[in-house]
C-alpha cells in the first residue's frame, strides 16, 4: 500500500479530530479518494489560489447638449480584503516494520516490506502498509522556519499515531520527531534501537511552506524498531578514563570537564553522525548528545569530552553515557558492548563569605598536614576523601577538640560542616577559638535539633555567654550541612549561621590563640561531624 494516505480535510472534520483527542492529538480520519497535493518527502508546498471579485468602475457618460461636453470622474469601489484562512498540518507516526525470518543469503530476494539500508542492513521500506500500526504517545515537534529551526510547539500522537497542528499562521515550518526529546526518551518502549525509514532513511524532519488557507496532509514519519545489525558490529573500549580535575573539591555550580579516550573495537566505522548519548543519571549539561567530531575506523582511538556543570544541590551524582550510531544503535563498552561510561562525584558545600576576598588561610583537607589525627576513648579524628571527620563518643561525655596553626587574634573565620548519619537532640559541633589548648577558649557551635550557643572555657568549667538558643537558620538532623561564620575584633563577637547574623556579643577575657573543631555526643551513642572547609581572614595586624 502506498505510504501516502490521501484525505480531503475540511474544517468540520478537523474540528471533530481535535475535539476527540485534545489540541495535541486527533482521531484517524476516514480515507477519501479525492486527490491532494503530493509531498516530496523533505519539503511539501501547498498552493491555494484566492479569486478576487472584479473592480467595479463607473463608465464616463457624454451628454449631447449645446453646453460643453462634461466627462464624469470614474468611481472606484474598494475591493474587500480576502478572509485569511488558518493553515493546518496533519500526519502520522507509524511502525514501519521489517522482520525477516532468519538470515538472508547473499543474492537472495529482499523480503516484502524491507529494503537494504546504507550499511547493508535490512530496514522498513518506508511504505505505510495496512498491517503497520501507528505509534502512540510520541512527541512531534513544530519549528518556526526551515529545518532545523526553533521549536515553538509540540503535539502528542493518539492511539492510531495521528497528530495535528491547527490554526497556524501562513509561513514556513519544520515538523520533526526527535527520539532524544525528553518526552520521547521517557516513553515505554523507547524509540531505541531503530531507525527512521520515512521521509528518508535516518531523517526525522520535514520543511513545509504553507500559504493562506493551505493544508499539509500526510506529513508522516516511519520508524523501524526491528532494524538488523547489518554487516558490521559496534563496540567500544576505554583506553583511558581521565579523572575530573580536583574531584575532591567540586562545589555548587562548578564547571567540569570529563574526558575518555575510546578505541573502536567493532568493525563499523564511526562516522560524523555518531554521538555520545546521555542514557541515565543526572544530565549535568544542556545537550543530551555530543558528537564525536571525527571519523574513527576499527582499531582507531578518539578522545571525547563532556562540558558539564555541577548541580546547585549538595549530594552525590552519577551521569551515564553510551554511544549512538548513525542508525540509532545504542552501544557501549565491556564484553557485550552494553556498559555505559560514567561520571561520579560529590557536590560539596562552598564558603558563603568568599566575597571578603581570598582568605588568609584555607584548608580543604586534601591532607592532614595541618592536624594531628587521633583515636582514643573520647573519639577520633580522621582526614580522608577531602574532609575532616571528628567523631565523639557519648560514653566519654565531654566536648572533644583539636587545634591547629596559626594563632589568630582579630579575624573572620568560617567552617563548612556536614553532620553524619546519626545526629539528634543535643549532639553538638562547632569551632573552638582563641584557645591555648587546655585552659581557655571560646566554643561557638550548634546542636542537631537546631540551637546555638556561645561558651567560654576557663580550664575546668564552661561559662555560658549565651545559652542554647533555637534558630530557624540551622539545618537540623543527620546529613545536614551548615556554614558557621564568626567575626572576632577586640572583645566584639558576631555569629553567622548560613550567612545570617544570628547573635552579637562581647567578651574581654581572651584576646588571641589557636582555633579548631569541636564535637560532643550528648544524645547519640556516637556522633560524627565532617568539616568540608575551614578558612579565616585576618583583620588588621595579627
C-alpha positions as CSV (number, residue, x, y, z in Angstrom):
1,X,0.0,0.0,0.0
2,X,1.4,3.5,-0.8
3,X,2.9,5.4,2.1
4,X,0.8,8.4,1.1
5,X,-2.7,8.2,2.6
6,X,-4.9,10.8,0.9
7,X,-7.6,12.8,2.6
8,X,-9.9,15.7,2.0
9,X,-9.6,17.8,5.1
10,X,-12.4,20.2,5.8
11,X,-12.9,22.4,8.7
12,X,-15.7,20.3,10.2
13,X,-13.6,17.1,10.1
14,X,-10.6,18.8,11.6
15,X,-12.8,20.1,14.4
16,X,-14.0,16.5,15.1
17,X,-10.4,15.2,15.1
18,X,-9.2,17.8,17.6
19,X,-12.3,17.6,19.8
20,X,-11.8,13.8,20.1
21,X,-8.2,13.9,21.4
22,X,-7.5,17.4,22.5
23,X,-5.3,20.0,20.9
24,X,-2.3,17.7,20.6
25,X,-3.8,14.6,19.0
26,X,-6.5,13.7,16.5
27,X,-8.7,10.7,15.7
28,X,-7.7,8.9,12.5
29,X,-9.7,10.4,9.6
30,X,-11.5,8.2,7.0
31,X,-9.8,7.6,3.7
32,X,-11.3,9.6,0.7
33,X,-10.3,9.1,-2.9
34,X,-10.1,12.8,-3.7
35,X,-6.5,13.5,-4.7
36,X,-4.5,16.1,-2.9
37,X,-1.1,17.7,-3.5
38,X,1.8,15.2,-3.3
39,X,4.8,15.9,-0.9
40,X,8.4,15.4,-1.8
41,X,9.5,13.7,1.4
42,X,11.6,16.6,2.5
43,X,9.5,19.6,1.6
44,X,5.9,20.0,0.9
45,X,4.4,23.1,-0.7
46,X,0.6,23.5,-0.8
47,X,-0.8,26.2,-3.1
48,X,-4.1,27.9,-2.5
49,X,-5.5,30.4,-5.1
50,X,-7.8,33.2,-4.0
51,X,-10.1,34.6,-6.8
52,X,-10.8,38.3,-6.0
53,X,-14.1,40.0,-7.3
54,X,-13.6,42.4,-10.2
55,X,-13.2,46.1,-9.6
56,X,-16.3,48.0,-10.5
57,X,-15.7,51.3,-12.5
58,X,-18.4,53.7,-13.4
59,X,-18.5,54.4,-17.2
60,X,-18.0,58.1,-18.3
61,X,-21.1,59.5,-19.9
62,X,-21.3,62.2,-22.7
63,X,-24.3,64.5,-22.6
64,X,-25.3,65.9,-26.0
65,X,-26.1,69.5,-25.4
66,X,-25.2,72.9,-26.5
67,X,-23.1,73.2,-23.4
68,X,-19.6,71.9,-23.4
69,X,-19.2,68.2,-23.0
70,X,-18.7,67.1,-19.4
71,X,-16.8,63.9,-18.6
72,X,-17.7,62.2,-15.3
73,X,-14.9,61.2,-12.9
74,X,-14.8,57.4,-12.6
75,X,-16.0,56.0,-9.3
76,X,-13.7,53.3,-7.8
77,X,-15.1,50.7,-5.4
78,X,-12.6,49.3,-2.9
79,X,-12.2,45.5,-3.1
80,X,-12.7,43.9,0.3
81,X,-9.6,42.0,1.7
82,X,-10.0,38.3,1.4
83,X,-10.5,36.4,4.7
84,X,-7.2,34.7,5.6
85,X,-7.8,31.1,6.5
86,X,-5.5,29.4,9.1
87,X,-3.2,26.6,7.9
88,X,-3.2,23.0,9.2
89,X,-0.6,20.2,9.4
90,X,-1.7,16.7,9.9
91,X,0.3,13.4,9.8
92,X,1.0,10.1,11.4
93,X,3.9,8.4,13.1
94,X,3.8,4.7,12.3
95,X,5.8,1.5,12.9
96,X,7.4,0.6,9.6
97,X,8.3,-3.0,10.4
98,X,10.8,-5.3,8.8
99,X,11.2,-8.6,10.5
100,X,12.5,-11.3,8.1
101,X,12.8,-14.9,9.4
102,X,16.4,-16.0,9.6
103,X,19.4,-14.6,7.7
104,X,19.0,-13.6,4.0
105,X,21.5,-15.4,1.8
106,X,23.7,-13.3,-0.4
107,X,21.9,-12.6,-3.7
108,X,18.5,-13.7,-2.3
109,X,15.4,-11.6,-2.9
110,X,14.8,-8.9,-0.2
111,X,11.7,-9.8,1.8
112,X,8.5,-7.9,1.3
113,X,8.2,-4.8,3.4
114,X,12.0,-4.4,3.6
115,X,14.8,-2.6,1.8
116,X,18.5,-2.7,2.1
117,X,19.8,0.2,4.2
118,X,23.0,2.3,3.7
119,X,25.1,-0.1,5.8
120,X,23.7,-3.3,4.1
121,X,21.2,-3.9,6.9
122,X,17.5,-4.7,6.3
123,X,15.1,-1.9,7.3
124,X,11.5,-1.0,6.7
125,X,10.6,0.1,3.2
126,X,9.0,3.5,4.0
127,X,5.6,2.3,2.8
128,X,2.7,2.5,5.2
129,X,1.1,-0.9,4.9
130,X,-2.3,-1.8,6.2
131,X,-0.9,-4.0,9.0
132,X,1.5,-1.4,10.3
133,X,0.1,0.4,13.2
134,X,0.6,3.9,14.5
135,X,2.9,4.8,17.4
136,X,1.1,6.2,20.4
137,X,2.3,9.0,22.8
138,X,5.1,10.3,20.5
139,X,6.0,14.0,20.7
140,X,6.0,15.6,17.3
141,X,7.8,19.0,17.3
142,X,6.9,22.1,15.4
143,X,9.6,24.7,14.5
144,X,9.3,28.1,13.0
145,X,11.1,28.4,9.7
146,X,13.0,25.9,7.6
147,X,14.6,22.9,9.3
148,X,16.4,22.9,11.6
149,X,14.6,25.7,13.5
150,X,13.5,26.9,16.9
151,X,10.8,24.7,18.5
152,X,7.6,26.6,19.1
153,X,5.1,23.9,19.8
154,X,4.6,20.1,20.0
155,X,1.8,17.6,19.6
156,X,1.4,14.1,21.0
157,X,0.2,11.3,18.8
158,X,-3.0,9.5,19.6
159,X,-3.5,5.7,19.8
160,X,-3.5,5.5,16.0
161,X,-0.4,7.5,15.6
162,X,-2.1,10.7,14.3
163,X,-1.1,14.2,15.3
164,X,-2.3,17.7,14.2
165,X,-1.2,21.3,14.3
166,X,-4.1,23.6,13.7
167,X,-4.8,27.4,13.5
168,X,-1.3,28.2,12.3
169,X,-0.4,31.4,10.5
170,X,0.8,31.0,6.9
171,X,4.5,30.5,6.6
172,X,7.4,28.0,6.7
173,X,7.5,25.3,9.4
174,X,9.7,22.4,10.4
175,X,8.0,19.3,11.6
176,X,10.3,16.8,13.3
177,X,10.2,13.7,15.6
178,X,13.4,13.8,17.7
179,X,14.0,10.5,19.5
180,X,16.2,12.4,22.0
181,X,13.4,14.8,23.0
182,X,12.8,14.4,26.8
183,X,9.2,13.1,26.2
184,X,10.3,10.5,23.6
185,X,13.2,9.4,25.8
186,X,10.8,8.7,28.7
187,X,8.2,6.6,26.8
188,X,7.9,2.8,27.1
189,X,9.2,1.3,25.0
190,X,11.7,4.0,23.9
191,X,12.5,4.7,20.3
192,X,15.7,2.7,20.5
193,X,17.1,0.8,18.9
194,X,15.7,1.6,15.5
195,X,15.9,3.9,12.5
196,X,13.7,6.4,10.6
197,X,12.7,5.0,7.2
198,X,10.5,7.8,6.1
199,X,10.5,10.6,4.9
200,X,14.1,9.4,4.2
201,X,16.3,6.9,5.9
202,X,17.8,8.5,9.0
203,X,15.9,11.7,8.5
204,X,13.4,12.9,11.2
205,X,12.3,16.3,9.9
206,X,10.3,17.9,7.0
207,X,10.2,21.5,5.9
208,X,6.7,22.8,4.9
209,X,5.8,26.0,3.1
210,X,2.1,26.9,3.7
211,X,0.2,29.7,2.0
212,X,-3.1,31.2,3.2
213,X,-5.6,28.5,3.8
214,X,-3.1,25.8,3.0
215,X,-3.3,22.3,4.4
216,X,-0.3,19.9,4.7
217,X,-1.6,16.3,4.9
218,X,0.3,13.1,5.2
219,X,3.3,14.6,7.0
220,X,4.2,11.1,8.1
221,X,7.2,9.6,9.9
222,X,8.1,5.9,9.6
223,X,10.1,4.2,12.4
224,X,11.6,0.7,12.3
225,X,12.2,-0.8,15.7
226,X,13.5,-4.1,14.2
227,X,16.4,-2.9,12.1
228,X,19.0,-5.6,11.8
229,X,22.7,-5.3,12.7
230,X,23.7,-5.2,9.1
231,X,27.2,-6.1,8.0
232,X,29.1,-4.6,10.9
233,X,29.2,-4.6,14.7
234,X,29.6,-1.5,17.0
235,X,31.7,-1.8,20.2
236,X,33.9,0.5,22.2
237,X,36.7,0.1,24.7
238,X,38.0,2.6,27.3
239,X,41.7,3.3,26.7
240,X,41.9,6.0,29.4
241,X,39.4,7.3,31.8
242,X,40.6,10.8,32.5
243,X,39.5,11.9,36.1
244,X,37.8,15.2,36.8
245,X,40.2,18.0,37.9
246,X,40.3,18.2,41.7
247,X,37.4,15.7,42.2
248,X,37.5,16.2,46.0
249,X,36.9,20.0,45.5
250,X,33.7,20.2,43.4
251,X,31.4,22.8,44.7
252,X,27.9,24.0,43.7
253,X,27.7,25.3,40.1
254,X,31.4,24.5,39.3
255,X,32.2,23.9,35.6
256,X,33.5,20.3,34.9
257,X,35.2,18.6,32.0
258,X,35.1,14.8,31.8
259,X,37.2,13.0,29.2
260,X,37.6,9.5,27.9
261,X,39.9,8.0,25.3
262,X,37.9,5.3,23.4
263,X,39.0,2.7,21.0
264,X,36.7,1.4,18.2
265,X,36.9,-2.4,18.8
266,X,34.0,-3.2,16.5
267,X,34.1,-3.5,12.7
268,X,31.9,-0.5,11.9
269,X,33.4,2.9,11.0
270,X,32.2,5.6,13.4
271,X,31.3,8.5,11.1
272,X,30.5,12.1,11.9
273,X,26.9,11.2,12.8
274,X,28.0,9.0,15.8
275,X,27.4,10.8,19.2
276,X,28.0,10.3,22.9
277,X,24.4,10.0,24.3
278,X,23.2,10.6,27.9
279,X,21.3,7.4,28.9
280,X,20.9,7.5,32.7
281,X,21.5,9.6,35.9
282,X,21.8,13.4,36.1
283,X,22.3,15.1,32.7
284,X,24.6,17.9,34.0
285,X,24.6,19.7,30.6
286,X,22.1,21.2,28.2
287,X,22.9,18.7,25.4
288,X,21.8,15.1,25.7
289,X,24.1,14.2,22.8
290,X,27.6,15.2,22.0
291,X,29.1,14.5,18.5
292,X,32.3,12.5,18.4
293,X,33.6,15.1,15.9
294,X,35.7,12.8,13.7
295,X,35.7,9.6,11.7
296,X,37.1,6.6,13.7
297,X,37.8,3.4,11.9
298,X,38.0,0.0,13.5
299,X,41.0,-0.2,15.9
300,X,41.5,3.6,16.0
301,X,41.1,5.8,19.1
302,X,39.3,9.0,19.8
303,X,39.2,11.5,22.7
304,X,35.7,12.6,23.7
305,X,35.0,15.2,26.3
306,X,31.8,16.4,28.1
307,X,31.5,20.0,29.4
308,X,29.4,19.7,32.5
309,X,28.1,21.8,35.3
310,X,27.9,20.7,39.0
311,X,24.3,20.9,40.4
312,X,23.5,23.6,42.9
313,X,22.1,20.9,45.3
314,X,24.6,19.1,47.5
315,X,25.0,15.4,47.2
316,X,26.4,12.5,45.2
317,X,25.8,12.4,41.5
318,X,26.2,9.9,38.6
319,X,25.8,10.6,34.9
320,X,25.9,7.7,32.5
321,X,26.6,7.9,28.7
322,X,26.8,5.5,25.8
323,X,27.4,5.8,22.1
324,X,24.8,6.0,19.4
325,X,25.4,5.2,15.7
326,X,24.1,6.9,12.7
327,X,21.4,4.2,12.6
328,X,20.4,4.9,16.2
329,X,22.0,1.8,17.5
330,X,22.9,2.3,21.2
331,X,26.2,0.6,22.4
332,X,28.8,1.0,25.0
333,X,31.9,-0.7,26.5
334,X,32.5,-4.0,28.1
335,X,32.4,-7.6,26.8
336,X,28.9,-7.2,25.4
337,X,29.3,-3.5,24.5
338,X,26.4,-2.6,26.7
339,X,28.1,-0.9,29.7
340,X,27.9,2.9,30.0
341,X,30.7,5.5,30.5
342,X,30.0,7.1,33.9
343,X,30.8,10.3,35.7
344,X,30.7,10.1,39.6
345,X,31.3,12.9,42.0
346,X,30.1,14.7,45.1
347,X,29.0,18.3,45.2
348,X,30.4,19.8,48.4
349,X,29.2,23.0,50.1
350,X,31.2,26.1,49.5
351,X,32.1,29.0,51.7
352,X,29.4,31.8,51.8
353,X,31.7,34.7,52.8
354,X,34.2,34.5,49.9
355,X,33.1,38.0,49.0
356,X,35.6,39.2,51.5
357,X,38.4,38.2,49.1
358,X,40.9,35.4,49.3
359,X,41.2,34.0,52.8
360,X,44.5,34.4,54.8
361,X,44.4,30.7,55.5
362,X,42.3,27.9,53.9
363,X,42.2,24.2,54.5
364,X,40.2,21.9,52.1
365,X,41.5,18.8,53.9
366,X,43.4,17.4,50.9
367,X,45.8,16.0,53.5
368,X,46.4,16.0,57.3
369,X,49.4,18.4,57.2
370,X,47.6,21.0,59.5
371,X,46.2,18.5,62.0
372,X,47.1,15.5,64.2
373,X,44.8,12.6,63.7
374,X,44.0,10.6,66.9
375,X,41.8,7.8,68.2
376,X,41.1,7.1,71.9
377,X,38.3,6.6,74.3
378,X,36.9,10.1,73.7
379,X,36.6,9.7,70.0
380,X,38.7,10.0,66.9
381,X,39.9,12.4,64.2
382,X,40.4,11.2,60.6
383,X,41.2,13.2,57.4
384,X,40.3,11.4,54.2
385,X,38.3,11.9,51.0
386,X,38.9,15.6,51.2
387,X,37.3,16.3,54.6
388,X,38.0,16.0,58.3
389,X,35.8,13.6,60.3
390,X,35.6,14.3,64.0
391,X,33.8,11.6,66.0
392,X,32.8,11.9,69.7
393,X,31.7,9.1,72.0
394,X,28.7,9.6,74.3
395,X,30.4,7.3,76.9
396,X,33.2,9.9,77.2
397,X,30.5,12.6,77.8
398,X,32.5,15.8,77.1
399,X,33.4,18.0,74.2
400,X,36.4,16.9,72.3
401,X,38.5,19.2,70.2
402,X,41.8,19.8,68.5
403,X,43.6,23.0,67.4
404,X,45.9,23.9,64.6
405,X,48.4,26.5,63.4
406,X,48.1,29.5,63.1
407,X,47.3,31.6,66.1
408,X,44.7,34.3,65.3
409,X,43.7,37.5,67.1
410,X,41.3,39.7,65.1
411,X,39.8,37.8,62.2
412,X,36.7,36.3,60.5
413,X,36.6,32.5,60.4
414,X,34.2,30.2,58.6
415,X,33.7,26.4,58.7
416,X,31.5,24.3,56.3
417,X,30.2,21.3,58.3
418,X,28.0,18.3,57.5
419,X,26.6,16.0,60.1
420,X,26.9,12.2,59.9
421,X,24.2,9.6,59.7
422,X,23.4,9.8,63.4
423,X,22.6,13.3,64.6
424,X,19.9,14.0,67.2
425,X,18.9,16.2,70.1
426,X,21.8,17.8,71.9
427,X,24.6,16.3,69.8
428,X,26.7,19.4,69.1
429,X,29.5,20.7,67.0
430,X,31.3,23.9,66.1
431,X,34.5,25.9,66.5
432,X,37.0,26.4,69.4
433,X,38.5,29.9,69.1
434,X,41.4,31.8,70.8
435,X,42.4,28.7,72.5
436,X,45.6,27.9,74.5
437,X,44.9,24.2,74.3
438,X,43.5,23.2,77.7
439,X,43.0,26.3,79.9
440,X,41.0,28.7,77.8
441,X,39.0,29.3,74.6
442,X,35.6,30.2,73.2
443,X,33.3,27.4,71.9
444,X,30.7,28.6,69.5
445,X,28.5,25.9,67.9
446,X,25.1,24.4,67.2
447,X,23.1,21.3,68.1
448,X,21.5,18.7,65.9
449,X,18.0,19.9,66.9
450,X,18.6,23.5,65.8
451,X,20.1,25.5,68.7
452,X,23.4,27.5,69.0
453,X,25.4,28.8,71.9
454,X,28.5,30.9,72.9
455,X,30.6,29.4,75.8
456,X,33.9,30.4,77.4
457,X,36.1,27.5,78.6
458,X,38.1,28.5,81.8
459,X,40.2,25.3,82.0
460,X,37.9,23.5,84.4
461,X,34.4,24.7,83.6
462,X,32.2,26.5,81.0
463,X,30.8,30.0,81.4
464,X,27.8,30.5,79.1
465,X,27.8,33.8,77.4
466,X,24.6,32.8,75.7
467,X,22.5,29.7,76.4
468,X,21.4,27.2,73.7
469,X,19.2,29.4,71.6
470,X,16.9,28.0,68.9
471,X,17.5,29.3,65.3
472,X,15.4,28.8,62.2
473,X,18.6,29.2,60.1
474,X,20.2,25.9,61.3
475,X,19.7,22.8,59.1
476,X,18.9,20.1,61.6
477,X,19.3,16.3,61.8
478,X,21.6,13.8,60.1
479,X,23.4,14.6,56.8
480,X,22.7,18.3,57.2
481,X,25.2,21.0,56.0
482,X,25.7,24.3,57.8
483,X,28.1,27.2,57.5
484,X,29.3,28.7,60.7
485,X,30.9,32.2,60.5
486,X,32.4,34.1,63.4
487,X,33.9,37.7,63.4
488,X,36.1,38.5,66.4
489,X,37.6,42.0,66.6
490,X,38.9,43.0,70.1
491,X,36.1,42.0,72.5
492,X,33.3,42.1,69.9
493,X,32.0,38.8,68.6
494,X,29.4,38.3,65.8
495,X,28.0,34.9,65.0
496,X,26.7,34.0,61.5
497,X,24.8,30.8,60.6
498,X,24.4,30.0,56.9
499,X,25.3,33.7,56.1
500,X,22.8,35.2,58.5
501,X,23.9,37.2,61.6
502,X,22.1,35.5,64.5
503,X,23.9,37.0,67.5
504,X,26.3,39.8,68.7
505,X,28.2,39.6,72.0
506,X,31.3,40.9,73.8
507,X,33.9,39.3,76.0
508,X,37.3,40.8,77.1
509,X,38.8,37.7,78.7
510,X,40.7,36.1,75.8
511,X,42.5,38.2,73.1
512,X,44.1,35.6,70.9
513,X,45.0,31.9,70.3
514,X,44.6,28.9,68.1
515,X,41.4,27.5,66.6
516,X,40.0,24.2,65.6
517,X,36.8,22.0,65.5
518,X,34.9,20.5,68.5
519,X,32.1,17.9,68.8
520,X,30.2,16.1,71.6
521,X,27.8,13.2,71.6
522,X,25.1,14.0,74.0
523,X,22.2,12.0,72.5
524,X,23.6,9.6,70.0
525,X,26.0,6.9,71.3
526,X,28.5,8.1,68.7
527,X,28.3,11.4,66.7
528,X,30.4,12.4,63.7
529,X,30.6,15.8,62.0
530,X,32.5,16.3,58.8
531,X,34.4,19.6,58.2
532,X,34.4,20.3,54.5
533,X,36.3,23.5,54.5
534,X,37.9,25.8,57.1
535,X,39.2,29.3,56.4
536,X,39.9,32.6,58.1
537,X,40.5,36.2,57.0
538,X,42.9,38.2,59.2
539,X,41.6,41.7,60.2
540,X,44.3,44.2,60.9
541,X,47.7,43.1,62.4
542,X,48.0,39.7,63.9
